[in-house]
């Protein structure tokens, strides 16, 4: 008979994600994770196999969280351009300050290296773009692929903010997205 788990895989993956976000992807080792979550290294190896699989499972868990957050926010916003802005500003709140954002770029590097994680990113892009496009359905003649255009503008605004992070990221993003909507509404 197997012993009951004292911590679920989700709890362990949350601890792994905190390690990655706090110290970078290379900080995720079985030894460090064992110390962070209180399980033995051997138990973690049994559950996750090897470091590459552990990292992939951790980042897939992060994608699950982002998908859930996007779906939840997408279900609550008004289907208007202002609702689209509200959604993207809310998604921007998790970035924190410049140091946190910079560490997040290291995580993105890991997503880009792994075809499974890249596929999750592509699926999220499609889902987010569809939600955003629905917010422009009432607009007369919105540009083709307006959802993807807005998502791309949002990501660009985050990058441009990072070079001069003198104001709050959400304020910067909101202002940039308002200007984007004004430009396409003409």
Secondary structure as GFF3:
##gff-version 3
##sequence-region A 1 186
A	DSSP	alpha_helix	9	23	.	.	.	ID=ss1
A	DSSP	three_ten_helix	25	27	.	.	.	ID=ss2
A	DSSP	alpha_helix	30	37	.	.	.	ID=ss3
A	DSSP	alpha_helix	41	48	.	.	.	ID=ss4
A	DSSP	alpha_helix	51	76	.	.	.	ID=ss5
A	DSSP	alpha_helix	81	92	.	.	.	ID=ss6
A	DSSP	three_ten_helix	93	95	.	.	.	ID=ss7
A	DSSP	alpha_helix	98	113	.	.	.	ID=ss8
A	DSSP	alpha_helix	115	134	.	.	.	ID=ss9
A	DSSP	alpha_helix	146	163	.	.	.	ID=ss10
A	DSSP	alpha_helix	169	185	.	.	.	ID=ss11
###
